[in-house]
Amino acid sequence: MTKPESAGHDYDVVISGSGLAGSAAAILLARRGVRVALLERRSDPEAYKVLCTHSITANAYPVLDELGLVPALEEAGAVRNDARWHTRWGWIEPKAAPEGPELPHGYNVRRSTLDPLIRSLAAETSGVDLLLGHRVTGLVREAGRTVGVRASTPQGEREIRARLVVGADGKDSAVAKFAGVPTKRYENGRFGYLAHFRGLPLPGGIGQAWFLDPDMAYAFPNDDGVTVLAALPDKKWLPAFKEDLEGSFLEFFRALPEAPPIDSAKRVSKIIGTVDYPLHTRRPTAPGVALIGDAALTSDPLWGVGCGWALQTAQWLTDAVAPAATGLREDLDASLTAYARTHRRRLTGHQQLAADYAKSRPFKAMERLMFSAAARDTALARHMYLFAARLIGPLRFLSPVAVVRALVVNVRRRSY
């Protein structure tokens, strides 16, 4: 079938934001014949997101594989992200079942490595025009739907028309704002600071997290021998923490059970962070508009799921809208409805649990049951890993079979 001309459109799709979600969507759409304008407000092709956990959870591995990025990530030194989680009941240490397959994995990789890598791949993809220094300043609307964007560029104001406008522009999405998409906001009861270190070995080279109930910390090995440490304490500690940021950060990690040897390591970055990082949930579509990544849903950075969901939502959108975006089918609205349905089905339960735990509260009874049992039982540790990697949803994680097993494990250990 011959592809029809895009009458009245400069492109089939215009994407605002060339981070993980935007670049992934541009690549996947263009490979299916969609003409894409990929807008980036910054002018530097090496720009990257600074405040990030630098973790790509295992749920995103199939997307990385489809993009063809796995060999490049391995070559760049990305670290496969195994996991150890400290709890009051001991360490949860997921391991593959005897004679079973390896646990699925993602990667830990610095955004200074990852963002330019995927943006470069997008720029090299036939059908994608990477437009640096283009900041969206408004939307073009006709007959109640969005048909393009207005952008500030180095050459002045510009209008770019397309069948579909995609907001991949983060939690403070300008596309969502201009489209009038309502935002549901959940307060986050923790603040967070992170820093990069060299010469900081971790047991087995495995990433670690500490559930301090309710404070939180993690240590993730990354590419080029860099380990990222992050502290996420309850906001009640914020005034004292800020009085001596460096001293408080170091002391927080020195006090951890089986603490990483922070005093023998060299800090190679500033200590950066945020004192207020609410969770956002938005309807992921509007007439002529789709939102992906953090623009659609910003979760608690405590769980390190943002990168994985950015890549997954880019894939879900592509699967839903590619034929309609090219004009081969005229049911773009139906395609957007299908994307929104997938987005809600796959992420709503995870977000609800994250929003509840973001209140910085102690574990509830069911959480105590599952965490304590996972520290005592290797099968439940694997089960928890699959949930933390977002390979299974809350209903499967808390299935009757899993809950009964946890009860049996803990009864045998007398208490939890």
Disulfide bonds with the S-S distance in Angstrom:
none
